[in-house]
Amino acid sequence: MTLFRNVVFIAALAGLCAGIVLAALQSFATVPLILQAETFENAGEAAPHDHGTPAAGEQAVAPHSHDHDEEGWAPADGFERFFFTAAANALSGIGFGLVLLAVSELSGGISSWRNGLFWGFAGFAVFTLAPGLGLPPELPAMPAADLVARQVWWVGTVIATAAGLWLIAFRKSLPLAALGVALIVLPHVIGAPQPESHESPVPADLHHSFVVAVTITNLVFWLVLGAVAGMIRSRFLGQPALRGSFA
């Protein structure tokens, strides 16, 4: 129980720190791009509404003169949006922190903040980089394939990439390393689900900027998560009462 308690504690602190950092970066890097893309989404929805019938795959938007109670709630711009974004990112950070620490403990644990950077980059490769090669981040008004199909491919890619990296890093065997490479490549050979059409009112350069911003902010998130987890864990290891719990 001591090990579980300490892992949860470290994951909570590291996830909180990483989540706040991610929210701060998003407020400057990705949120402005999302708001800009929403203008194209609203413009695209206004035209079919004027004709009385929404276009296929689009959702009609009620005119501003209608009752706003019918619209879904959304946080207001400014502090409220940042607060809810930071809260959601912190919860995600805690969850990812638990996964990162659980896997690392099975492999000997994160020994320092420097070692945590390597584990953080591995988490970035598994959960962001590899899935993003087939399913890049999407902006509002962009077409997308079936949600269930995308989720299945995403989960399969995460599992295959994690298993492949583990075989390469911790199994000192050329055949197993080759198997690891094959597992990493396999989801991309199969291919991610794609929409029937890639036509979108969102400019290509705006989407490219969004993909770059999401990738960089997530890289920083994972590096912070790994480094903070390694730093806190190493401090615990310096206390005799906790040293044995991470054996």
N, C-alpha and C positions, 0 to 999 in steps of 0.2 A: 504493500500500500504506500510505503514511503516513496518508492520510485514513481508510482503513478501520480501521487500528490505533487512531487517536485516537477515532473514533466508538465503537468497541467499549469502549475504556477509559472514556469519558465515560458510556456507557450502563450499564456495570457499576457505577460509583460511584453514579450517580443512582438506578439501580434498587435497589441495596443500601439506600441511605438511605430511599427511598420505601417499600420492602418492610418495613423495620423499623418505620417510622412506622405503616404500615397494620396490621401485626400487633399493635402496641401499642393502636391504636384498636379493633381487632376484639375484643381480649381484654376490653374494657370495654363495647363497644357492641353487637356482634353475637353473640359466643359465648354470653353469658347467655341471649339470646333463643332461640338454637338449642337449648341445653340444656333450656330450658323447653318448647319445641315437642316435643322428644324424649319428654317425659313423656306427651304426648297420643298420640304415635306408639306408644309401648310399651303404653299403656292400650288403644288400638284393636286392637293385635295380640294382646293377652292374651285377649280375649273369643273370637275365632274359634279360637284354639288350644285353649281349654277345651272346645270342641265337637268338636275333632278335625280340622276342615277349615278352612283359611284362607279368608277372604273374597276375592272377585275383586280382583286387583291388590294384594293384601297378601301379605307374606312372613311365614310363621310363625316365631316366636321360641322357641328351646328354653328350657325352664324352667331356673332358676338351679341346680337340682340336677344338670343334665347336665354333661358334660365341656366345659369352656370352650375346649379346644383346637380345637373345631369352629367356634368363632366367629372372625370376621375380626379381625385385629390393629388396634388403635387406640391412639394415644398417650394416656398418662395425663394427667389434669387437672393443671394447674400448669405448671411450667417445660417439661416434655416437650412438652405440647401447644403452648405458645408457641414453642418452638424449631422444631418442624416447620412450624408455621404461618408463622413468619418466614422460614424457608428457602424454602418454596413461594412466598411473596409476593415474596421477593428475586429468585428465578428469573423469576417473571412480570414483575417490574419491569424486569429487564434486557432481557427480550424486548420489552416495550412501549417501553422506552427506545430500543432499536435502531430500532424502527419510527418513533418520534417523531423521532429525529435524522436518519434517512435521508430522511424526507419533508421535514423542515425544511431540510436541506442543499440539496435540490433547489429550494427556494424562497428561498435566500439565507442560511439558517442562523439560529440563535437568538442574538441579539446580546447579551442580558443576562438577568439573572434575572427582571426585570420582563417582558421579552418572552417568557421561558419560561413565565410564568404564563398568558399568552394561548394559547401552544401546549399547555400542560397542560390548560386548559379545553377546547380543541378536542378533545384526546384523550378527555377525560371525556365530551363530547357524542357522540363517535363510538362509543366502546366501552361506555359505561355508560348515558347518558341516553337516547339514541335506541332501543337494543334494549330497555331497561327499560320503555319505554312500552307495548310489546306483550307482552314477557315479563318481568314483574316478578320480583325474586328470590323464591325459594320456600323455605319451611321444611320440615323433615321432616314426614311425614304429609299433605302437600298433594298433590292430584292434578296431573298434568302430561300434556301431549300427547306424541306420539311423539318420541323423542329425535332421530332423524335429521331429521325435519321441523323441529324447533325449531332445530337446528344450521344447516340450510340457510337458514332465515329470518334467523337471527342474523347469519350471514356476509353475506347479501345486504343486510341493513340497514346493517351496518358499512361495506360498500363503497359503497353508495348515499349514505349520510350523508357519508362522507369526500369522495367526488367532488363532492357538492353544495356542501359548505363550501368546497372548493378553488375551484370555479367562482365562488362568491360573493366570496371573499376576494382571489383573485389574477387574475381575469379581469374587467377593468373594462369590462364590456359588459352592458347591460340584458337582452338576450335570453339570454345565458349565465347571468346571475344568476337569471332566471326558470326556466331549465332546472335550475339548482342547487336551487332551492326545490322544483321538481317531483320531483327525485330524492330529496330528503329526505323528502317526503311519501309517495312511492310505496309503500314497504314497509308503511306504516300503512294505506294504502288497500287494499292486498292483504289485510292482516290477518295477525297471528301465529297459528300453530297453537294450538288450544285443546283442553283435555281434554273428554271426553264429559260429565263432570259436575264441577262446582266444589264439591261437598260435601266438607267437611273438618272433622275434630275440632278443628283449630287455630282459636282465636277470631280474629275479624276484626281486632280492635284489636291483637293480638299480631303479626299479619302486617303490618299497617300500620306498626307501630313498627319491624319488621324492614326493610321497604322503605326507610323514612326513614333508618335507621341505615346500611344498605348504601350508599345514595346519597351520604350525607354523607361516610362514610369513603372511598369511592372518589373523591369530589371532592378531598378532602385529598390522597389518594395521587397523583392526577394533577397537582395544583398543586405538590406537593413535587417530583415527578419532573421537571416542566418547569422549575421554578425552579432546582433543583440542576444540571440539565443546562446551563441557560443560564449559571449562575455559573461552572461549571468550564470551559465552552467559551470564555467571555469571558476567563478567565485565561490559557488557552492562546493566544488571539489576541494577548495582550500580549507573547508571546515571539516574536521574529523567526523562529526556526527552525520554528515551527508555524503562523505566520500564513498562509503560502501553501498549506498543506494543506487549508484550509477554503475555498478560493476557489470 
